[in-house]
Amino acid sequence: VEDVIHVASSSDDGEEHEEHEEGEEGEEGEGDGVDERTNQDASGLSALLADYERLNDAMDIGKPTTTSTPQRANLKNTIYDRIPWSTHACLSLRSPSLRLHEEIRMFNDCLRPTDEEHTARRDAVQRIRDVVTGLWPDGRLEVFGSFATGLYLPSSDIDAVILGSKCADIRQGLRVLAKSLSKKRLAVEVQTILKARVPIIKFVEKASGYNFDISFDVANGPEAADIVLRLIDVMPAMSHLVMVLKVFLQQRELSEVYTGGIGSYALLVMVANFMQTHRSRFRGGHGGYGGQGGGGGGGGEHDTNLGELLMDFFRLHGRTIANGVGVSCSMGGSFFQKKRLGFFQPERPDLYAVQDPNDDTNDLAKNSYNASKVRIAFD
């Protein structure tokens, strides 16, 4: 596998460009009266993360700065006092990896939704569900994505799909739903995107302020959520890494596929593959990232140090894995040659390749055209 990981691609570098879905149609609902209370935690967290970056800039010795040494020390203490996922006791740990482990653990505790937050999201879903069943009595609204798996940030959208509606014209169905939500004054900023590969409706639920994305008759979303839940059940540390990496990519505007970033589902599969093939499961001597054939047969216990795991993930996807190699979390986790599965794009050889565990012919990272920026960030 190490030979596979380090294979250098012989193709020329391809230019990076975005494959936009054409033909977005917008329908705007009322824009006033959105309750912003649900977004306060998200904005507060964003401010702290921005200050954290400011601290890193100030502490960078090789970077020109007008901040004096006493000012940098004062900035460091002030920001650390405000960071809820870190304490001076944590900073007193001598081992850098243990300090990072503790900070990751506290960071996840800070991000974990409260019962009130979870209830607010669930109630918002129910309000939309009532509208859906009013329009299509046989239909059902099912959530998927980060809300279904519990791996959502305070600012995360709620993804849902309408199944069993017997709606013959999906695009017209989305128009009807948009009109009903606006008429009932349940949604604002309503937008129907009808010419995309998967037509959806996007809106903000007025009472809660949560963003919704709803599609029709796309059953693979809930199925993917079930796969993720099973993986987390086997590898609990996976959820800690995913949350940190989500924020890491979001800060750098690399967390959305439509801007060339890594989508949440692709990231989950990348982390699952990493955990499945991590060297700590192969104490018998293979080393690297698993044994011959991709590392499904180690079966050992994972390293429990989240700091070490995070740095190893950055190392794998930032500098170790080659352009011609993809990852899969199926059958215990494996690496594969992109050309063998038809995932290699000669015009964009540096793209990640992430096999969909729900459809082995689907590359979840095929449109993440900013893969080179992601690699640089990880490195």
C-alpha positions in Angstrom: 0.0 0.0 0.0 2.9 2.4 0.7 4.1 1.8 -2.8 0.6 2.6 -4.1 0.3 5.7 -1.9 3.5 7.2 -3.2 2.9 6.5 -6.9 3.6 9.7 -8.8 1.1 10.6 -11.4 2.5 10.7 -14.9 -0.2 13.0 -16.3 0.3 16.7 -16.8 -1.2 19.1 -14.3 -4.7 20.1 -15.2 -6.2 23.5 -14.8 -8.6 24.0 -12.0 -12.1 25.1 -12.9 -15.6 24.8 -11.5 -18.4 22.8 -13.1 -21.3 25.0 -12.3 -24.9 23.6 -12.5 -26.7 25.9 -14.9 -30.1 27.4 -14.7 -30.8 28.5 -11.1 -34.2 29.9 -10.7 -34.9 32.1 -7.6 -38.2 32.7 -5.8 -37.8 35.1 -3.0 -40.1 35.0 0.0 -40.5 37.7 2.7 -37.2 38.8 4.1 -38.2 40.4 7.4 -38.6 38.9 10.8 -36.1 36.1 10.9 -35.3 35.1 14.5 -31.5 35.4 14.8 -31.2 33.9 18.2 -30.3 30.5 16.9 -27.3 32.0 15.0 -25.8 33.8 18.1 -23.8 30.7 19.1 -22.5 30.3 15.6 -21.4 34.0 15.3 -19.8 33.9 18.8 -17.9 30.8 17.8 -16.8 32.4 14.5 -15.5 35.4 16.4 -13.4 33.2 18.7 -12.0 31.2 15.8 -11.1 34.4 14.0 -9.2 35.6 17.1 -7.5 32.3 17.2 -6.2 32.8 13.7 -5.1 36.4 14.7 -3.1 34.9 17.6 -1.4 32.5 15.2 -0.4 35.4 12.9 0.9 37.4 15.9 3.0 34.4 17.1 4.5 33.6 13.7 8.1 34.6 14.2 9.0 34.5 10.5 6.1 36.8 9.6 6.5 40.6 9.6 4.4 42.2 12.3 4.0 45.4 14.1 2.9 43.6 17.3 5.6 43.8 20.0 6.6 40.8 22.2 4.6 42.1 25.3 1.6 42.8 23.1 1.8 39.3 21.6 1.9 37.7 25.1 -1.0 39.8 26.3 -3.0 38.9 23.1 -2.2 35.2 23.8 -3.4 35.3 27.4 -6.5 37.3 26.5 -7.6 35.0 23.7 -6.9 31.8 25.7 -9.0 33.2 28.5 -11.9 33.5 26.1 -11.6 30.1 24.4 -14.1 27.7 26.0 -12.4 24.6 24.6 -9.0 25.3 26.2 -7.7 26.0 29.7 -4.5 27.1 31.2 -4.4 23.6 32.9 -4.5 22.1 29.4 -1.7 24.3 28.2 0.4 23.2 31.2 0.7 19.7 29.7 4.2 19.1 28.6 3.4 16.7 25.7 2.3 18.7 22.6 0.2 15.7 21.4 -1.5 15.4 24.7 -2.3 19.1 24.8 -3.7 18.8 21.3 -5.7 15.7 22.3 -7.2 17.6 25.3 -8.0 20.7 23.2 -9.7 18.6 20.5 -11.8 16.8 23.2 -12.8 20.2 24.8 -13.4 21.7 21.4 -15.9 18.9 20.6 -17.6 19.4 23.9 -18.0 23.1 23.0 -19.5 22.3 19.6 -21.8 19.5 20.8 -25.4 20.7 20.5 -27.3 21.2 23.7 -30.7 19.5 24.2 -32.3 22.8 23.5 -30.5 23.3 20.3 -31.3 19.8 19.1 -35.0 20.2 20.1 -35.1 23.5 18.1 -33.9 21.8 15.0 -36.2 18.9 15.5 -39.2 21.3 15.9 -38.2 23.2 12.8 -38.1 19.9 10.8 -41.6 19.0 12.2 -43.0 22.4 11.0 -41.8 21.7 7.5 -42.9 18.1 7.7 -46.4 19.2 8.4 -46.5 21.4 5.3 -45.2 18.4 3.2 -47.8 16.0 4.4 -50.5 18.6 3.9 -49.5 18.8 0.2 -48.8 15.1 -0.3 -50.5 12.9 2.3 -48.5 9.8 1.3 -45.2 11.7 1.3 -42.7 11.7 4.2 -39.9 14.1 5.0 -36.7 12.4 6.1 -33.6 14.2 7.3 -30.1 13.1 6.3 -26.6 14.6 6.4 -25.1 16.2 9.5 -28.4 16.6 11.4 -29.1 12.9 11.0 -25.6 11.8 12.1 -25.3 14.4 14.9 -22.1 15.8 13.3 -23.4 19.3 12.7 -22.0 22.7 13.5 -24.2 25.5 14.9 -24.3 27.0 11.4 -25.0 23.8 9.5 -27.9 23.5 7.1 -30.6 20.9 7.6 -30.7 18.5 4.6 -34.0 16.6 4.0 -35.7 14.7 1.2 -39.3 14.1 0.4 -40.0 10.4 -0.3 -43.1 8.5 -1.3 -45.0 11.6 -2.5 -46.1 10.1 -5.8 -45.3 13.5 -7.3 -45.0 13.0 -11.1 -43.3 16.3 -11.8 -40.5 17.0 -9.2 -39.7 20.5 -10.4 -43.4 21.5 -10.3 -43.5 19.9 -6.8 -40.7 22.1 -5.6 -42.5 25.2 -7.0 -45.6 24.2 -5.1 -43.7 23.6 -1.9 -42.0 27.0 -2.2 -45.3 28.8 -2.8 -46.9 27.0 0.2 -44.0 27.8 2.6 -44.0 31.5 1.6 -47.8 31.7 1.8 -47.9 30.3 5.3 -45.0 32.7 6.2 -42.9 29.7 7.4 -39.9 30.4 5.2 -37.9 33.4 3.9 -35.1 33.6 1.3 -36.9 30.9 -0.7 -35.0 29.7 -3.7 -35.8 26.9 -6.1 -32.9 25.4 -8.0 -34.6 23.5 -10.7 -32.0 22.8 -13.5 -29.3 21.2 -11.3 -28.6 17.5 -11.5 -30.6 17.1 -8.3 -33.3 19.9 -8.2 -33.7 21.3 -4.7 -35.4 24.1 -2.7 -33.4 26.2 -0.4 -34.9 28.4 2.3 -34.5 29.8 5.8 -37.1 28.5 8.3 -38.5 31.7 9.7 -39.2 30.7 13.4 -35.7 29.2 14.0 -33.5 30.8 11.4 -32.1 27.4 10.2 -31.3 26.9 6.6 -33.0 24.0 4.8 -32.1 22.2 1.6 -34.9 19.8 0.4 -34.9 17.5 -2.6 -37.4 14.9 -4.0 -37.1 11.1 -4.2 -33.3 10.9 -3.6 -33.1 8.0 -1.2 -29.3 7.7 -1.1 -29.1 10.6 1.4 -30.8 8.7 4.3 -28.9 5.6 3.3 -25.6 7.4 3.5 -26.5 8.7 7.0 -27.0 5.1 8.1 -23.6 4.1 6.8 -22.0 7.0 8.7 -23.7 6.1 12.0 -22.5 2.5 11.6 -18.9 3.7 11.0 -19.0 6.0 14.1 -20.4 3.2 16.2 -17.3 1.1 15.4 -14.8 4.1 15.4 -16.0 6.7 18.0 -12.9 8.8 17.7 -13.9 9.5 14.1 -16.6 12.0 15.1 -14.0 14.1 17.0 -11.8 14.3 14.0 -14.6 15.1 11.6 -15.8 18.0 13.7 -12.4 19.6 13.9 -11.8 19.1 10.2 -15.2 20.6 9.3 -14.3 23.8 11.1 -10.8 23.7 9.7 -12.1 23.6 6.2 -14.9 26.0 6.8 -12.5 28.6 8.1 -10.6 28.4 4.8 -13.7 28.4 2.6 -12.9 24.8 1.5 -15.9 23.0 2.9 -18.5 23.4 0.1 -18.4 21.4 -3.1 -19.9 24.2 -5.2 -16.8 26.3 -4.4 -14.4 23.4 -5.1 -14.0 22.3 -1.5 -14.5 18.9 0.2 -18.1 18.1 1.0 -19.2 16.7 4.4 -19.9 13.2 3.1 -16.6 13.0 1.2 -14.8 14.2 4.4 -16.5 11.5 6.5 -15.4 8.8 4.1 -11.8 10.1 4.1 -11.7 10.1 7.9 -13.3 6.6 8.0 -10.7 5.3 5.5 -7.9 6.9 7.5 -9.2 5.3 10.8 -9.6 1.9 9.2 -6.1 1.9 7.7 -4.2 3.7 10.4 -0.9 2.2 11.5 -2.1 1.8 15.1 -4.3 -1.0 13.9 -1.3 -2.9 12.5 1.0 -3.3 15.5 2.3 -6.5 13.9 4.9 -4.7 11.8 3.5 -3.5 8.5 3.6 0.1 9.5 2.5 2.8 7.2 -1.2 3.0 6.5 -2.2 -0.7 6.5 -1.1 -4.0 5.1 -1.2 -5.4 1.6 -4.6 -4.9 -0.1 -5.6 -1.8 1.7 -5.8 -2.6 5.4 -9.1 -4.2 6.2 -7.6 -7.1 8.1 -5.7 -5.6 10.9 -8.6 -5.4 13.3 -6.5 -3.9 16.1 -7.3 -1.0 18.4 -6.9 2.6 17.2 -4.5 5.0 18.8 -6.6 6.9 21.4 -4.5 10.1 21.2 -6.7 12.4 19.1 -3.7 14.8 18.6 -1.6 12.1 17.0 -4.6 10.9 14.8 -5.3 14.5 13.6 -1.6 15.1 12.7 -1.4 11.7 10.9 -4.6 12.6 8.9 -3.0 15.9 7.9 0.2 14.1 6.9 -1.7 11.4 4.8 -3.9 13.8 2.9 -1.5 16.7 2.8 1.6 15.2 1.6 1.7 11.3 1.6 -1.1 10.2 -0.7 -0.3 10.5 -4.4 -2.4 12.2 -7.1 -3.2 8.8 -8.7 -4.5 7.2 -5.6 -8.1 7.2 -4.2 -9.6 6.1 -0.9 -12.5 3.9 0.1 -14.1 2.9 3.4 -15.8 -0.2 2.0 -14.7 -3.7 3.0 -12.6 -2.4 5.9 -11.0 0.5 4.1 -8.6 0.5 1.1 -6.6 2.5 -1.3 -7.0 2.2 -5.1 -5.5 3.4 -8.3 -7.9 6.1 -9.7 -7.4 5.0 -13.3 -8.5 1.4 -12.4 -11.9 2.7 -11.2 -12.3 5.4 -13.9 -11.9 8.2 -11.3 -8.8 9.7 -12.9 -9.4 13.0 -14.7 -6.4 13.8 -16.9 -7.2 17.5 -17.0 -7.3 17.6 -13.2 -4.9 14.9 -11.9 -4.6 16.4 -8.5 -8.2 15.8 -7.5 -8.9 13.6 -4.5 -10.8 10.4 -5.3 -13.3 9.2 -2.7 -15.4 6.2 -3.4 -19.0 6.4 -2.3 -19.7 3.4 0.0 -23.3 3.5 -1.3 -22.4 3.5 -5.0 -18.9 2.2 -5.9 -19.1 3.9 -9.3 -19.5 7.4 -7.7 -16.5 9.6 -6.9 -17.6 11.9 -4.1 -14.7 14.3 -4.7 -14.9 14.6 -8.5 -16.1 18.2 -8.3 -13.8 19.3 -5.5 -11.6 21.3 -7.9 -9.8 23.1 -5.2 -8.1 19.9 -4.0 -4.7 21.5 -4.3 -5.6 24.2 -1.8 -7.0 21.5 0.5 -3.7 19.6 0.3 -1.7 22.8 1.0 -4.0 23.5 4.0 -3.5 20.0 5.4 0.2 20.2 4.9 
